[in-house]
Amino acid sequence: MKKADIVDFRTLDRQGVMEFLKEQMPRSVYLIGDMVSGHENLTMFAALEESKIKGIILYYWGVPGTGIIWILGNHGTVDRFIDGLEEGTFAILVPIESGKKLKEKFGDIRSYPEYIMKLTEQAADNHGGDDVRILGSDDLAQWGYLKTERKTFSREENDQFLKNLQEQTCFGLFVGGTLVSGAMIETGTSEIAVIGSVKTLSNHRNKGYATALMASVVRHCSNNGQEVYLFVRKDNLPAIRSYRKVGFTIVDEILISYLGMEI
């Protein structure tokens, strides 16, 4: 069998790339959202065999020397991309079955599995009384406190939180005027939405706030005609139970690994 050629995805027909990503759903749901939105801070290569895409490797570049790497495709292609990786500081997302290959390549890599969940039925929002709304720049202080549980945060954190509020759709649940639980649509298209960054203040957990918040978020997405997805650590049983109550079902699994970074 001919060995696949590795090519810059920009040399390929965009529709062909999108078709491959759709074949890889739901593992590729983030990538589809970013391709449609025109995410600029990324580099992608494809493994091409007889004009057919067999796999992709995508680099999201962060601060110098770090990044996030996604690899999708058939088993042999994913292994080939892993073989080509060099030492560095990054998070890498691969199909769950490629964990052994990653461990062989990077002995000190640390990994954990995440479930991919999809909204398959929409549960009723029966929490009542709480104020859930889309957040804006005026909510920066409360959003930052929710994310860090500190009243002050670094300039980099401040810039990131403000970027969240300005460029993404962030939702917050308020109790007595205090933001106690939040989430955001991290990426999406007119047809799909990926919910992430779900967080509840530590002293307000186990009160049903995250479930009530998520019910409002998925109702918003469903009203827009979007399929809804989220990623959650496999060992985060309280979150999984909460998402099930809202109507999510586990549909796939992916491995997230860190090299030179804290989990």
C-alpha positions in Angstrom: 0.0 0.0 0.0 1.3 3.4 -0.9 2.4 5.6 2.0 0.1 8.6 2.4 1.6 12.0 1.6 1.5 14.7 4.2 0.3 18.0 2.8 -0.8 21.4 4.1 -4.6 21.4 4.3 -4.6 24.8 2.5 -3.6 23.1 -0.7 -6.7 20.9 -0.5 -10.3 21.6 -1.5 -12.0 23.0 1.6 -15.1 21.0 1.0 -13.1 17.8 1.1 -11.6 18.7 4.4 -15.0 19.5 5.8 -16.4 16.1 4.5 -13.5 14.3 6.3 -14.2 16.1 9.5 -17.9 15.3 9.3 -17.0 11.6 8.9 -15.0 11.9 12.1 -17.9 13.3 14.2 -18.3 13.7 17.1 -14.6 13.7 17.8 -14.1 16.5 15.2 -16.9 18.8 16.5 -14.5 21.4 17.8 -12.5 21.4 14.6 -15.6 21.9 12.4 -16.6 24.9 14.5 -13.2 26.5 14.2 -12.9 25.8 10.5 -16.3 27.5 9.9 -15.4 30.4 12.2 -12.1 31.0 10.4 -9.9 30.4 13.5 -6.6 32.0 12.5 -4.2 30.7 15.1 -3.9 27.1 13.8 -1.9 25.0 11.4 -3.2 21.8 9.9 -1.7 19.0 7.8 -3.5 16.1 6.2 -2.4 12.6 5.3 -3.5 12.1 1.6 -3.7 8.8 -0.1 -4.9 8.6 -3.7 -6.5 12.0 -3.3 -8.4 10.8 -0.2 -7.8 12.3 3.3 -6.9 9.5 5.8 -6.1 11.7 8.8 -5.3 15.2 10.0 -3.1 16.8 12.6 -3.9 20.2 13.8 -1.9 22.6 15.9 -3.4 25.4 17.9 -0.6 27.7 18.9 -0.7 29.4 22.3 2.1 31.1 24.1 5.5 30.5 22.7 6.5 26.9 23.1 3.1 25.5 24.0 0.1 24.4 22.0 -2.8 22.1 21.6 -2.6 19.3 19.1 -5.5 17.3 17.6 -5.0 14.1 15.6 -7.8 12.3 13.9 -8.0 9.5 11.3 -7.5 5.8 10.9 -5.3 4.0 13.4 -2.2 3.8 11.1 -2.4 7.4 10.2 -2.7 8.6 13.8 0.3 6.4 14.7 2.3 8.0 11.9 1.5 11.5 13.1 2.4 10.6 16.7 5.8 9.2 15.4 6.5 12.6 13.9 5.9 14.6 17.0 8.9 16.1 18.8 9.4 16.8 22.5 7.6 20.0 23.6 5.0 21.5 25.9 1.6 20.7 24.7 -1.8 19.1 25.2 -2.7 16.4 22.7 -6.0 14.9 21.8 -6.2 11.6 20.0 -8.6 8.7 19.6 -8.7 6.7 22.8 -7.2 3.6 21.2 -4.0 5.6 20.5 -3.0 5.9 24.1 -0.5 3.1 24.0 1.3 4.6 21.1 1.5 8.0 22.9 3.0 6.3 25.9 5.6 4.5 23.8 6.6 7.8 22.2 6.6 10.0 25.4 7.1 7.9 28.5 6.3 10.7 30.9 3.1 11.9 29.3 0.0 12.0 31.5 -3.4 11.2 30.1 -7.0 10.9 31.0 -10.1 10.0 29.0 -13.0 12.3 28.3 -16.5 11.4 27.2 -18.1 13.2 24.4 -21.8 13.8 25.2 -24.6 14.8 22.8 -28.0 16.3 23.7 -30.4 13.6 22.6 -33.5 14.8 24.5 -34.3 18.0 26.2 -35.3 17.8 29.8 -37.7 20.4 31.3 -36.1 23.2 33.3 -37.8 22.9 36.7 -35.4 24.8 38.9 -37.3 28.1 38.8 -36.6 31.4 40.3 -33.0 31.7 39.3 -31.8 34.4 36.9 -29.9 32.9 33.8 -28.8 35.3 31.1 -26.1 35.9 28.5 -23.1 37.8 30.0 -21.4 40.8 28.7 -18.2 42.9 29.4 -19.9 44.5 32.4 -19.8 41.0 34.1 -16.0 40.8 33.9 -15.4 41.0 37.6 -17.9 38.3 38.5 -16.9 36.1 35.5 -13.2 36.3 36.6 -14.2 35.5 40.2 -16.2 32.5 39.1 -13.3 31.2 37.0 -10.6 31.7 39.7 -12.4 32.3 43.0 -10.1 35.2 43.5 -10.9 38.9 43.6 -7.8 39.7 41.6 -6.3 38.0 38.6 -3.4 38.5 36.3 -3.4 40.7 33.2 -3.3 37.5 31.0 -6.3 36.1 32.9 -8.2 39.4 32.6 -7.6 39.6 28.9 -8.7 36.0 28.4 -11.9 36.5 30.5 -12.7 39.7 28.6 -12.2 37.9 25.3 -14.6 35.1 26.4 -17.3 37.7 27.2 -16.7 39.7 24.0 -16.2 36.9 21.4 -18.1 33.9 22.7 -21.6 33.4 24.1 -21.2 33.1 27.9 -24.1 32.3 30.2 -24.4 32.9 33.9 -26.8 31.8 36.6 -27.3 34.4 39.4 -28.6 34.0 42.9 -29.3 37.2 44.8 -27.3 39.1 42.2 -24.2 36.9 42.5 -22.9 34.9 39.6 -22.7 31.3 41.0 -22.6 29.2 37.9 -21.4 29.8 34.3 -20.8 28.1 31.0 -20.1 29.2 27.4 -20.5 28.0 23.9 -16.8 27.4 23.0 -17.3 26.9 19.3 -20.0 26.1 16.9 -21.7 26.7 13.5 -25.3 27.3 12.5 -25.9 23.6 13.0 -23.8 22.6 16.0 -22.7 24.1 19.4 -20.1 22.9 21.8 -20.7 23.9 25.5 -17.7 24.1 27.8 -16.1 25.9 30.7 -18.9 24.9 33.0 -18.1 26.1 36.5 -20.0 26.6 39.8 -18.6 28.4 42.8 -17.3 25.9 45.3 -19.6 27.0 48.1 -22.7 26.8 45.8 -22.2 23.2 44.4 -24.6 20.3 44.9 -27.6 22.6 44.8 -28.7 22.0 41.2 -27.4 25.2 39.8 -25.2 23.7 37.1 -28.1 21.5 36.0 -30.5 24.6 35.9 -27.9 26.6 34.0 -27.2 23.8 31.4 -31.0 23.4 30.9 -31.1 27.1 29.9 -28.1 26.9 27.7 -29.3 23.8 25.7 -32.7 25.4 25.3 -31.0 28.5 23.8 -29.0 26.2 21.4 -32.0 24.1 20.5 -34.1 27.1 19.8 -31.4 28.0 17.3 -31.7 24.6 15.6 -28.3 23.5 16.8 -27.1 20.0 17.8 -25.4 20.3 21.2 -22.2 18.6 22.4 -19.9 18.8 25.4 -16.7 17.1 26.6 -16.4 15.9 30.2 -13.7 13.9 32.1 -14.7 10.3 32.4 -14.1 10.3 36.2 -16.2 13.5 36.8 -19.3 11.5 37.8 -21.2 14.4 39.4 -21.0 16.4 36.2 -22.0 13.4 34.1 -25.0 12.8 36.2 -25.9 16.5 35.9 -25.6 16.4 32.1 -27.7 13.3 31.9 -30.5 15.1 33.8 -30.5 17.8 31.1 -30.7 15.2 28.3 -27.1 14.4 27.3 -26.0 10.9 26.3 -22.4 9.6 26.0 -21.7 9.0 22.3 -17.9 8.7 22.1 -14.6 8.9 24.0 -11.3 10.7 23.4 -7.9 10.7 25.2 -6.4 14.0 26.4 -2.7 14.0 27.3 -0.3 16.6 28.6 3.5 16.8 28.0 5.4 19.4 30.1 2.1 20.8 31.3 0.1 20.5 34.5 -3.2 18.6 34.3 
